[in-house]
Amino acid sequence: MSAQYHTPIASPVTPGGLLPLLTLAIGFVMAMLDVTAVNVALPAISHALSAPLSGLVWVVDGYTLTFGALLLIGGALADRYGAKTMYLSGLAVFMLGSLLCGAAPDGHTLIAARMLQGVGSALFMPSSLSLLTHAYEDDRVRARMLGSWSAIVAVAAATGPLVGGMLVDSFGWRSVFLINVPLGLLGLLLAQTVIPATPRQWRPLPAASHALGVTALAGLSFTLIEGPGLGWTSAPILAAAALTAIAIALLVRRERRGAEPLLPRALFATPRFAAANTIGFLINFSTYGQLFLLSLFLQQARGAGALQAGLQLLPMMAIFAVSNLMSGRITARWGARAPILGGLLLAALSAALLTRMRLDTPYPLFALAVAIANWSVGIASPAITATMMQLAGRSHANSAAAALNANRQIGALVGVAVAGSILHAAASWDHRLPLVFGAISLAYAGAALLAWRYIESPAQAACAHA
């Protein structure tokens, strides 16, 4: 480990020790509030801008498209120009996108502004996790800080539907985006004064590989979102699917043989890196597909208003904060395998039970099942992040953080698109609900299988290195 990465550690129990954590959480909190609050605002946006179901999917996935597609570039830029510089730049771009969202006169403008928000998030997200990793050097302290950081983000995600419902109910859907302006200004001020600059690592930006990645993700998004409306065998959808396949094939070839890969090849020395990324993809596929489904179900099928829907989603989302805090302690004591594998298995079982959910299912019953699934995922998710940072080490922290977050955002994009496709194809909610939750259960089960196969327990790791 290079000496340039050693920085003094403030005590995590003092205000000074917690201030970097709280400062770096603001950007992520802002993004999470926006994502969850926007889901509650979708019916109001649809009514105000006459947006169809595919348009609502684009409002959610337009953000995740640019976010996921550009995260690796964000990580590379953080290496080249410094994590702090890119963090501040990303917050500024995100604030601009939020202002444009709040002023959007039609659906197409709103989608474009959401894409700009995604660009901003792609710049500051990998930098925030990298800066956090540099702020806390001890592995046990870092595990606790990652758990606390995830819990803060989870609180924002949990309160997002309620905040969104209150804003929509009191000030209209545009306020959901405009609230990011004061939050962003606070984040810029604190980051500029509290967070020290980190060392730069000059490395090339493989433009061709980035372009192929963006092309593949854009083609996939168009295929999944527009397929139900245009027809899966229509010429535009077949062309987009072919373009996606070609771009992925060329990207894989360049990554294997090119002189300048998107990710350092050292990260792929162990299959645990690819497994952890895939688990992150499947977790976000499930959680964001579920949130999209429930936000529309509560309002369109059960007649809840935006505020009422936010209140009903609150206990299902708030459980993330509790389990994230528990995860840090469990991981520090027992290693990452136990919380990841146990949490994903319980989540898969809970989602399987939710396939029995119907339009007239009492709210307490399905809310309890969703809360159990979310609690389980909240146990697993921070442990995945801790595993990724341990695998990467400080020399590859920016790239690993970008890869993990990119895969999670792609998972969210695909999850929302698949949920939207099912909503479009199924005739009634009694058919839609079991189909979506069945897909979610299979995703969690697949993630658990990967964890069982590739995530080592402390005893296994000790034996492997003996």
VMD Tcl script that draws the C-alpha trace (Angstrom):
set ca {
  {0.00 0.00 0.00}
  {1.41 3.37 -0.99}
  {2.20 5.76 1.83}
  {0.27 8.53 0.11}
  {-3.00 6.84 1.07}
  {-2.38 7.05 4.83}
  {-4.46 9.79 6.42}
  {-5.18 10.41 10.10}
  {-8.38 8.81 11.36}
  {-10.67 10.87 13.52}
  {-12.42 8.96 16.27}
  {-15.74 7.65 14.98}
  {-17.42 8.48 18.29}
  {-16.60 12.17 18.20}
  {-18.39 14.85 16.16}
  {-15.20 15.32 14.15}
  {-15.09 11.63 13.37}
  {-18.69 11.55 12.21}
  {-18.64 14.79 10.23}
  {-16.98 13.32 7.11}
  {-19.57 10.52 7.15}
  {-22.48 12.94 7.44}
  {-21.03 15.30 4.82}
  {-20.51 12.59 2.22}
  {-23.94 11.13 2.87}
  {-25.68 14.35 1.75}
  {-25.17 13.71 -1.97}
  {-26.36 10.13 -1.74}
  {-29.27 11.20 0.47}
  {-30.26 13.80 -2.11}
  {-30.22 11.22 -4.89}
  {-32.15 8.66 -2.83}
  {-34.78 11.18 -1.78}
  {-35.24 12.06 -5.42}
  {-35.63 8.45 -6.55}
  {-38.14 7.37 -3.92}
  {-40.08 10.64 -3.87}
  {-40.38 10.61 -7.68}
  {-42.05 7.19 -7.54}
  {-44.83 8.61 -5.36}
  {-45.17 11.61 -7.69}
  {-45.62 9.48 -10.84}
  {-49.44 9.57 -10.95}
  {-49.41 13.37 -10.50}
  {-46.79 13.70 -13.26}
  {-48.86 11.45 -15.52}
  {-51.95 13.59 -14.97}
  {-50.19 16.96 -15.35}
  {-48.10 16.09 -18.41}
  {-50.39 13.43 -19.98}
  {-47.56 10.87 -19.74}
  {-48.37 7.23 -20.61}
  {-47.04 4.24 -18.65}
  {-43.93 4.05 -20.86}
  {-43.34 7.75 -20.17}
  {-43.48 7.12 -16.43}
  {-40.95 4.33 -16.80}
  {-38.69 6.72 -18.71}
  {-39.02 9.33 -15.92}
  {-37.58 6.76 -13.51}
  {-35.22 4.97 -15.88}
  {-33.97 8.04 -17.76}
  {-32.17 8.96 -14.55}
  {-30.81 5.47 -13.96}
  {-29.77 5.14 -17.61}
  {-27.28 8.01 -17.55}
  {-26.37 7.30 -13.94}
  {-25.51 3.66 -14.56}
  {-23.94 4.26 -17.98}
  {-21.57 6.98 -16.79}
  {-20.61 5.70 -13.33}
  {-17.45 4.04 -14.60}
  {-16.46 7.29 -16.28}
  {-17.14 9.02 -12.97}
  {-14.79 6.62 -11.22}
  {-12.07 7.16 -13.83}
  {-12.44 10.93 -13.63}
  {-12.21 10.75 -9.84}
  {-8.90 8.92 -10.21}
  {-7.60 11.39 -12.78}
  {-8.78 14.72 -11.34}
  {-9.35 13.87 -7.68}
  {-12.37 12.47 -5.88}
  {-13.20 15.74 -4.14}
  {-13.19 17.72 -7.39}
  {-15.56 15.29 -9.06}
  {-17.80 15.11 -5.99}
  {-18.29 18.88 -5.99}
  {-18.78 18.96 -9.78}
  {-21.35 16.19 -9.63}
  {-23.39 17.93 -6.95}
  {-23.48 21.09 -9.04}
  {-24.68 19.23 -12.17}
  {-27.31 17.37 -10.14}
  {-28.65 20.67 -8.78}
  {-28.91 22.07 -12.32}
  {-30.81 18.98 -13.47}
  {-33.16 19.32 -10.51}
  {-33.94 22.93 -11.41}
  {-34.71 21.92 -15.00}
  {-36.94 19.06 -13.80}
  {-38.90 21.49 -11.67}
  {-39.42 23.78 -14.67}
  {-40.17 21.06 -17.28}
  {-43.18 22.00 -19.47}
  {-43.71 18.50 -20.90}
  {-42.76 14.86 -20.47}
  {-39.88 14.87 -22.95}
  {-38.20 17.83 -21.24}
  {-38.66 16.19 -17.87}
  {-37.04 12.98 -19.10}
  {-34.08 14.93 -20.53}
  {-33.63 16.81 -17.24}
  {-33.78 13.52 -15.35}
  {-30.96 12.27 -17.56}
  {-28.92 15.34 -16.58}
  {-29.55 14.50 -12.93}
  {-28.15 11.06 -13.67}
  {-24.99 12.60 -15.12}
  {-24.47 14.55 -11.89}
  {-25.02 11.47 -9.75}
  {-22.56 9.48 -11.87}
  {-19.90 12.07 -11.07}
  {-20.39 12.33 -7.31}
  {-21.46 8.81 -6.33}
  {-18.18 6.88 -6.81}
  {-16.27 9.81 -5.38}
  {-18.37 9.83 -2.20}
  {-17.66 6.17 -1.44}
  {-13.99 6.58 -2.28}
  {-13.68 9.63 0.00}
  {-15.40 7.69 2.76}
  {-12.97 4.79 2.32}
  {-10.02 7.16 2.67}
  {-11.52 8.81 5.74}
  {-11.64 5.58 7.79}
  {-8.63 3.30 7.37}
  {-9.28 0.60 9.98}
  {-11.30 -2.28 8.47}
  {-13.58 -2.67 11.51}
  {-14.20 1.08 11.80}
  {-14.83 1.26 8.05}
  {-17.35 -1.59 8.26}
  {-19.25 0.29 10.97}
  {-19.07 3.55 9.05}
  {-20.32 1.85 5.87}
  {-23.20 0.42 7.87}
  {-23.97 3.85 9.32}
  {-23.60 5.47 5.89}
  {-26.02 2.95 4.41}
  {-28.41 3.54 7.31}
  {-28.42 7.29 6.66}
  {-29.13 6.64 3.01}
  {-31.82 4.13 4.01}
  {-33.51 6.75 6.20}
  {-33.63 9.04 3.18}
  {-35.03 6.24 1.04}
  {-37.56 5.38 3.75}
  {-38.76 8.93 4.23}
  {-38.63 9.70 0.50}
  {-42.17 8.44 -0.21}
  {-43.53 10.38 2.76}
  {-41.60 13.54 1.88}
  {-42.68 13.15 -1.73}
  {-46.31 12.64 -0.73}
  {-46.25 15.71 1.51}
  {-44.62 17.84 -1.18}
  {-46.96 16.67 -3.94}
  {-49.99 17.10 -1.70}
  {-48.97 20.60 -0.55}
  {-46.95 22.13 -3.39}
  {-47.34 19.93 -6.47}
  {-45.02 17.41 -8.13}
  {-42.42 20.00 -9.19}
  {-41.42 20.57 -5.56}
  {-40.11 16.99 -5.43}
  {-37.23 18.13 -7.64}
  {-36.79 21.67 -6.37}
  {-36.13 20.50 -2.81}
  {-32.74 19.27 -4.06}
  {-31.50 22.85 -4.45}
  {-31.10 23.72 -0.73}
  {-29.81 20.22 0.00}
  {-27.24 20.55 -2.77}
  {-26.05 23.94 -1.55}
  {-25.54 22.52 1.95}
  {-23.63 19.57 0.51}
  {-21.36 21.83 -1.53}
  {-20.56 24.05 1.44}
  {-19.77 21.19 3.83}
  {-17.74 19.18 1.31}
  {-15.64 22.20 0.39}
  {-14.75 22.91 4.03}
  {-14.71 19.46 5.69}
  {-13.45 16.90 3.15}
  {-9.72 16.95 2.31}
  {-8.51 16.33 -1.22}
  {-7.31 12.82 -2.04}
  {-4.29 11.80 -4.14}
  {-4.80 11.59 -7.90}
  {-4.07 8.52 -9.96}
  {-3.59 9.39 -13.60}
  {-5.03 6.73 -15.86}
  {-6.38 6.79 -19.41}
  {-10.04 7.09 -20.30}
  {-10.90 4.34 -22.82}
  {-13.42 6.34 -24.85}
  {-14.37 3.46 -27.16}
  {-15.20 1.14 -24.26}
  {-17.25 3.81 -22.53}
  {-19.13 4.51 -25.76}
  {-19.90 0.81 -26.19}
  {-21.16 0.59 -22.62}
  {-23.44 3.60 -23.06}
  {-24.71 2.22 -26.37}
  {-25.47 -1.19 -24.84}
  {-27.34 0.29 -21.88}
  {-29.29 2.73 -24.05}
  {-30.29 -0.06 -26.44}
  {-31.32 -2.28 -23.54}
  {-33.40 0.52 -22.02}
  {-35.21 1.24 -25.28}
  {-35.88 -2.46 -25.84}
  {-37.32 -3.10 -22.38}
  {-39.31 0.11 -22.03}
  {-40.72 0.50 -25.54}
  {-41.10 -3.21 -26.31}
  {-44.55 -3.60 -24.73}
  {-45.93 -0.62 -26.66}
  {-44.24 -1.04 -30.04}
  {-44.35 -4.83 -30.03}
  {-41.48 -7.16 -29.21}
  {-41.09 -8.19 -32.86}
  {-41.34 -4.69 -34.32}
  {-38.44 -3.39 -36.38}
  {-37.30 -0.71 -33.88}
  {-37.25 -3.19 -30.99}
  {-35.42 -5.87 -32.96}
  {-32.88 -3.30 -34.13}
  {-32.35 -2.00 -30.59}
  {-31.94 -5.56 -29.26}
  {-29.41 -6.37 -31.98}
  {-27.50 -3.16 -31.30}
  {-27.41 -4.04 -27.59}
  {-26.04 -7.53 -28.26}
  {-23.39 -6.25 -30.67}
  {-22.26 -3.51 -28.28}
  {-21.99 -5.97 -25.38}
  {-19.98 -8.44 -27.48}
  {-17.56 -5.73 -28.65}
  {-17.23 -4.38 -25.11}
  {-16.38 -7.79 -23.67}
  {-13.79 -8.31 -26.39}
  {-12.16 -4.94 -25.74}
  {-12.12 -5.55 -21.98}
  {-10.36 -8.89 -22.45}
  {-7.83 -7.81 -25.07}
  {-7.60 -4.01 -25.05}
  {-4.66 -2.13 -23.58}
  {-6.92 0.24 -21.64}
  {-9.80 -1.66 -19.97}
  {-12.66 0.11 -18.22}
  {-11.81 -1.66 -14.96}
  {-8.36 -2.75 -13.75}
  {-7.93 -6.41 -14.63}
  {-6.56 -7.02 -11.14}
  {-10.13 -6.70 -9.84}
  {-11.10 -9.81 -11.82}
  {-8.33 -11.93 -10.29}
  {-11.00 -13.48 -8.04}
  {-14.53 -14.46 -9.12}
  {-15.81 -12.85 -5.92}
  {-15.61 -9.44 -7.61}
  {-17.97 -10.43 -10.43}
  {-20.22 -12.30 -7.98}
  {-20.52 -9.30 -5.64}
  {-21.40 -7.04 -8.58}
  {-24.06 -9.47 -9.81}
  {-25.56 -9.70 -6.33}
  {-25.73 -5.89 -6.22}
  {-27.49 -5.93 -9.62}
  {-30.09 -8.46 -8.44}
  {-30.74 -6.63 -5.17}
  {-31.51 -3.37 -6.96}
  {-33.50 -5.18 -9.65}
  {-35.79 -6.40 -6.91}
  {-36.02 -3.42 -4.58}
  {-36.58 -0.77 -7.25}
  {-38.93 -2.92 -9.29}
  {-40.92 -3.48 -6.11}
  {-40.99 0.24 -5.24}
  {-42.20 1.16 -8.73}
  {-44.92 -1.50 -8.52}
  {-46.15 -0.57 -5.05}
  {-46.17 3.20 -5.74}
  {-48.55 2.70 -8.67}
  {-50.51 -0.11 -6.98}
  {-51.34 1.92 -3.89}
  {-52.49 4.96 -5.87}
  {-53.95 3.56 -9.09}
  {-55.41 0.28 -7.80}
  {-56.29 1.05 -4.18}
  {-57.13 4.75 -4.58}
  {-54.59 6.23 -2.17}
  {-53.51 9.83 -2.60}
  {-49.84 10.79 -2.81}
  {-49.60 11.56 0.93}
  {-51.48 8.42 1.94}
  {-49.30 6.30 -0.35}
  {-46.20 7.85 1.20}
  {-47.47 7.00 4.67}
  {-48.26 3.44 3.65}
  {-44.82 2.96 2.07}
  {-43.01 4.45 5.07}
  {-42.91 1.39 7.37}
  {-41.91 -0.87 4.48}
  {-38.99 1.41 3.63}
  {-37.99 2.52 7.14}
  {-36.98 -1.02 8.03}
  {-33.94 -0.60 5.76}
  {-32.39 1.85 8.26}
  {-32.74 -0.58 11.16}
  {-31.23 -3.52 9.33}
  {-28.41 -1.43 7.81}
  {-27.25 -0.52 11.31}
  {-27.46 -4.16 12.36}
  {-25.50 -5.23 9.30}
  {-22.43 -3.21 10.24}
  {-22.19 -4.92 13.62}
  {-22.88 -8.38 12.18}
  {-20.28 -7.96 9.44}
  {-17.65 -6.66 11.88}
  {-18.18 -9.70 14.11}
  {-19.06 -12.58 11.77}
  {-17.78 -11.51 8.35}
  {-19.78 -10.71 5.23}
  {-21.02 -14.18 4.23}
  {-23.53 -14.64 7.07}
  {-25.51 -11.39 6.58}
  {-25.41 -11.66 2.78}
  {-26.50 -15.28 2.48}
  {-29.01 -15.25 5.34}
  {-30.55 -11.94 4.29}
  {-31.00 -12.94 0.65}
  {-32.55 -16.31 1.49}
  {-35.13 -14.70 3.79}
  {-35.85 -12.02 1.18}
  {-36.45 -14.69 -1.48}
  {-38.88 -16.51 0.82}
  {-40.77 -13.32 1.69}
  {-41.09 -12.34 -1.98}
  {-42.37 -15.84 -2.77}
  {-45.10 -15.39 -0.16}
  {-46.02 -12.08 -1.78}
  {-46.95 -13.90 -5.00}
  {-50.17 -14.75 -3.13}
  {-50.98 -11.05 -2.79}
  {-54.17 -9.82 -4.46}
  {-55.97 -6.52 -4.95}
  {-58.05 -7.04 -1.79}
  {-55.20 -8.30 0.43}
  {-55.33 -6.35 3.72}
  {-52.63 -3.71 3.94}
  {-51.06 -5.03 7.20}
  {-50.45 -8.45 5.64}
  {-48.60 -7.39 2.51}
  {-46.86 -4.52 4.34}
  {-45.44 -7.02 6.84}
  {-44.19 -9.36 4.10}
  {-42.59 -6.49 2.17}
  {-41.00 -5.15 5.37}
  {-39.47 -8.56 6.15}
  {-38.01 -8.77 2.65}
  {-36.63 -5.23 2.89}
  {-35.21 -5.87 6.37}
  {-33.40 -8.91 5.02}
  {-31.97 -6.99 2.06}
  {-30.91 -4.19 4.41}
  {-28.84 -6.75 6.31}
  {-27.16 -8.00 3.13}
  {-26.52 -4.80 1.17}
  {-23.89 -3.04 3.34}
  {-22.01 -6.34 3.64}
  {-21.78 -6.46 -0.16}
  {-20.30 -2.95 -0.16}
  {-17.80 -3.89 2.55}
  {-16.82 -7.01 0.58}
  {-16.25 -4.98 -2.57}
  {-14.10 -2.37 -0.82}
  {-12.03 -5.10 0.85}
  {-11.47 -6.85 -2.48}
  {-10.46 -3.63 -4.23}
  {-8.13 -2.13 -1.63}
  {-7.28 1.56 -1.65}
  {-5.51 1.47 -5.00}
  {-8.70 0.46 -6.84}
  {-11.34 1.95 -4.51}
  {-12.68 4.46 -7.07}
  {-13.05 1.86 -9.82}
  {-14.61 -0.76 -7.55}
  {-17.09 1.74 -6.12}
  {-18.04 2.84 -9.62}
  {-18.46 -0.76 -10.80}
  {-20.65 -1.73 -7.84}
  {-22.86 1.33 -8.14}
  {-23.08 0.98 -11.93}
  {-24.29 -2.60 -11.64}
  {-26.77 -1.60 -8.96}
  {-28.15 1.20 -11.12}
  {-28.39 -1.08 -14.13}
  {-30.24 -3.52 -11.89}
  {-32.65 -0.76 -10.86}
  {-33.18 0.23 -14.49}
  {-33.92 -3.33 -15.58}
  {-36.11 -3.98 -12.54}
  {-38.31 -0.96 -13.20}
  {-38.46 -1.75 -16.93}
  {-39.43 -5.38 -16.29}
  {-42.06 -4.31 -13.77}
  {-43.41 -1.82 -16.32}
  {-43.50 -4.51 -19.01}
  {-45.49 -6.81 -16.72}
  {-47.90 -4.02 -15.82}
  {-48.42 -3.33 -19.52}
  {-48.91 -6.99 -20.45}
  {-51.07 -8.25 -17.57}
  {-54.75 -7.38 -17.67}
  {-55.45 -7.02 -13.94}
  {-53.61 -6.35 -10.70}
  {-54.41 -9.86 -9.50}
  {-52.25 -11.10 -12.37}
  {-49.64 -8.34 -12.21}
  {-48.76 -8.73 -8.54}
  {-47.79 -12.44 -8.53}
  {-45.81 -12.05 -11.77}
  {-43.71 -9.15 -10.48}
  {-43.14 -10.67 -7.05}
  {-42.32 -14.02 -8.66}
  {-39.57 -12.33 -10.67}
  {-38.31 -10.60 -7.52}
  {-38.22 -13.88 -5.58}
  {-36.21 -15.57 -8.33}
  {-33.75 -12.65 -8.38}
  {-33.17 -12.86 -4.63}
  {-32.77 -16.64 -4.84}
  {-30.19 -16.26 -7.61}
  {-28.28 -13.71 -5.55}
  {-28.31 -16.08 -2.56}
  {-26.91 -18.86 -4.74}
  {-24.03 -16.61 -5.83}
  {-23.35 -15.66 -2.22}
  {-23.28 -19.31 -1.16}
  {-20.87 -20.17 -3.96}
  {-18.48 -17.19 -3.98}
  {-18.63 -15.14 -0.76}
  {-16.17 -16.57 1.75}
  {-16.66 -16.86 5.49}
  {-13.74 -15.74 7.73}
  {-12.83 -19.41 8.30}
  {-12.82 -20.14 4.56}
  {-10.68 -17.07 3.89}
  {-8.21 -18.13 6.58}
  {-7.92 -21.60 5.10}
  {-7.48 -20.22 1.58}
  {-4.58 -18.01 2.68}
  {-2.97 -20.55 5.02}
}
mol new
graphics top color blue
foreach p $ca { graphics top sphere $p radius 0.5 }
foreach p [lrange $ca 0 end-1] q [lrange $ca 1 end] { graphics top cylinder $p $q radius 0.2 }
display resetview
